[in-house]
Amino acid sequence: MSMDDRELEEIRRKKLLELQKQLEEEEKRKQLEAEMRARKEALLRRILTEEARERLANIRLVRPELAEAAENIIIQLVQAGQLVPPVGDDQVKAILLRLDSQGRREFKIRFARK
């Protein structure tokens, strides 16, 4: 093996180790996210009524960011004692409406006539 071949082999080995490390970190991150999601789901099962969970599941299909925000707010309100479990469908509707109205802005279109 010549010097160039050894250098090339060393570069390849380092690159492979780097890629393996990145893959391991990505797997750990995904596993951590899955664990956090499982804990959150378990908490929401204890907090929400069946109808409220169904509503959030339906919202998640259409607007996942809205469902995520609503879940986080519900958990925060329950932990702060401002919302008492079981949280019903009507309470979830009110939270969703508040979040939706905050996120939406009205747009006005004006036509400039010459």
N, C-alpha and C positions, 0 to 999 in steps of 0.2 A: 504494500500500500504506500502510495506517495504521500507527501505532506498535505497536498490539496485534498486528497481523499479523506485523510484523517480529520482535517478541519471541517470538511463538508459533513462528515459523519457526526462530529461533535455538535455542529450547528443543528443538524436534524434531531439529535438526541435531546438537546436543550429545548427545541421547539415542541417536541413530543411531550416532554415533561411539563412544559408550560400549558399546553392544551389539556393535558390530563388534570392539572391543578384547576384550570378554569372550569372544566366539566364537573369536578368534585364540588367546587364552590357553588355552581349552579344547582346541582342536585341538593346540596344542603339548604340553599335558599328556598327551593321548591318544597322541600320537606317541612321547613319551618313555616312557610305560608300555609301549607295543608294542615299542619297542626293548629295554627292560629285560627284558620277557618273552621276547623272541627270544634274547637273550644267555643267560638262565637256562635256556631249553630246550636250547640248544646245549651248555651246560655239563652239564646232566643227561644228555644223550645220550652224552656221553663218560664220565660217571661210572657210570650205571646199566646193568644188563643189560636185555635186551629184556623179560624177564618182570617185572622190577621196574618198568620204565616202564609196562607194561600195567596192573599193579596200581594204580599211582598214577593212571593215566588213569581206571580204573574207580572208584576212590575219589573222584576229582574230580567225577564225575557225581552222586554221592550226597551227599558232604560236602566241598565245595570248600575250606572253611577247614582241614580236617584234612589234605588233600593239600598245600595251600600250606605249612602248618606243617612237615609231614614233609620236603618239598623243601628248605625253608630249613635245617632241622636237618641233613639229609644233606650239603648244601653246606658248612655250617659244620664238620661233623665231618671231612669230607675235607680242607678247607683247614687244619684244625688237625692233620692227620696221624693222627687217631684212627680213621679209617675209610679203608681202602685200596681204590681202584677196581680192578676193577669191583665195584660194590655189588650184591649179589644180592637175589633175591626174599625169602629168609629174613631178611636183615638189614632190609629195608624192612618186612616184617611185624612184626619186633620193635620197630622205631621207631614204627610205627603203633599197635601195642598199648600201648606206653608212653604215647604221646600221648593215646590214647583213654581210658585208665584215669585219666589226670590230669584230663581234661576232664569226665569223668562223676562225678556225685555220687549217692550213694544217698539216696533219699528214704524216710522212714518216715512212715506215716500212722497216727495214733493217734486213736482214737474216744473221746471223753469221754462217759461214760454218766452220766446223772443219776439 
